Amino acid sequence: MRKSKMGPDHQIPRRSFLGAAAAAVLAGSSARASRQQRPNVIYAFSDEHRWQSMSFTEMPSVKTPHMAQLAADGVEFTHCISNYPVCSPHRAILLTGRWPYQHGVIDNGIPLSPDEVTIGKVFQQTGYHTGYIGKWHLGGTRAEPFGFHDSLIWSDTNVHWDKSSYFPKDSPAVAPKGYNATLMTDQAVEFIRENRRQPFFLMISWNPPHSNFTDAPPDKLAMYPVGSLPLRPNARVMDDGFKTEGDHVLHIPDGATHQGYHAHISAIDDQLGRLLATLEELDLADNTILVYSSDHGSMMGSHDLGSKRQPYEESIRVPFLLRGPGMRRDSAKIDALFGTIDVMPTLCSLAGLNIPIRCAGKDFSAHMRGGRGPDPASQLIMHISKQNASGGEKHPAPIFRGLRTKRYTYAVREEGPWLLFDNHQDPYQLDNLIDDPKYARLRQKLTSNLQVSLRNAHDPFEMPA
């Protein structure tokens, strides 16, 4: 194994990535492609990166050249929806292809059962060497029970410098020095090098741009002086960063937060660039599916809100960029509503693997190959529980269920109908149409469609009268 770039005092233990995969058995009946033809798959995702904050979407002043390269070299889903914009529920949907009330992770702080059929298990059982690196947030410090031969789970990742630890198998936790996203990428590069002669499936979960927002690398902070980045028209920043509404204290980003959030995004772009460069160096680029996405977005002052757990575009709409063998390489922009629930079946299909019948999502792979794929009328969006949110039940984000259609966002709270936005006419969601009598028939139709979606998701939410 090559030495880690973490420095001589913090090398990754050799046993952390060696030995576990030698016994992987090829399940021939569950794969359509031969071992030699199978593409590698890398699913790289950050935490809290909204779609709007990239150079080629709505913020040209933010430097994201490698994300732009990935989008230009392949496919971008321009309307990728985080069905449940909270860390643990999103990750559980991602790994299982199932809804929260099917897998049980309805909020942060709830572990995922190892009995679930996960994407790691599907790839592992069909001959792939599988790895997971970075933030886990699904209970414990081992991903092996979920189908990953190798795992380096990181904890305490919200402080991005010198405070995070990772957990090698059968060894004490290691607390290296440096920016944790860079250190995670060091490990990912090492995993790729070690497994370059066999099909591999790797998930890498970076923590930035999640808070702490103000500890981005200094060179990235210097790129965006406080006040230099434009705000969205529905946003503001506050000098003290707080606003009181009744019993709730709302955290509204200040100028340094807005600066740091986007500096972290540029830092993550650098790490994506390192993955791209490694694939080119090892001559793996043409046989590797590479995805960049995020678990959810961030309000960053829009509608006087910070964080996530909201039905607004800044919270639910995330990047989804990918390229790979047999896929379009023409900077295709696909506006089909693609959700977290669809990732597992789509990646399985792109790799030539059979999709587990328990997956609740759709296979969108035909879109990437230049054909006609699913074009769903809506994606289900939700906030089920805030018991384990910051502040618990006092967290200001309401419990809701809703739909994001091609044109509209519709959300219902436990007390009654809440939001209706026409995203074509009102892209910043400033005009709530929920009480407008002209939209009564539309509300009725959306309510009926939402009830069907909830039944399909086994969600017991009771729609208000």
Secondary structure as UniProt FT lines:
FT   TURN            5..6
FT   TURN            8..9
FT   HELIX           14..16
FT   TURN            20..23
FT   HELIX           28..30
FT   HELIX           35..37
FT   STRAND          40..47
FT   TURN            51..52
FT   TURN            55..58
FT   TURN            60..61
FT   HELIX           65..73
FT   STRAND          75..77
FT   TURN            78..79
FT   STRAND          80..81
FT   HELIX           87..96
FT   HELIX           100..103
FT   TURN            108..109
FT   TURN            114..115
FT   HELIX           119..125
FT   STRAND          129..135
FT   HELIX           144..146
FT   STRAND          150..155
FT   TURN            157..158
FT   STRAND          165..167
FT   TURN            169..170
FT   HELIX           180..194
FT   TURN            195..197
FT   STRAND          200..209
FT   TURN            213..214
FT   HELIX           218..221
FT   TURN            222..223
FT   TURN            226..227
FT   TURN            233..234
FT   STRAND          242..245
FT   TURN            246..247
FT   STRAND          248..251
FT   HELIX           255..281
FT   TURN            282..283
FT   HELIX           285..287
FT   STRAND          288..294
FT   TURN            300..301
FT   TURN            303..304
FT   HELIX           313..316
FT   STRAND          317..318
FT   STRAND          320..323
FT   TURN            325..326
FT   STRAND          332..334
FT   STRAND          338..339
FT   HELIX           340..342
FT   HELIX           343..350
FT   TURN            351..352
FT   TURN            357..358
FT   HELIX           365..368
FT   TURN            369..370
FT   STRAND          378..383
FT   TURN            387..388
FT   TURN            390..391
FT   HELIX           392..394
FT   STRAND          400..405
FT   STRAND          408..413
FT   TURN            414..415
FT   STRAND          416..422
FT   TURN            423..425
FT   TURN            427..428
FT   TURN            434..435
FT   HELIX           437..439
FT   HELIX           440..456
FT   TURN            457..458
//
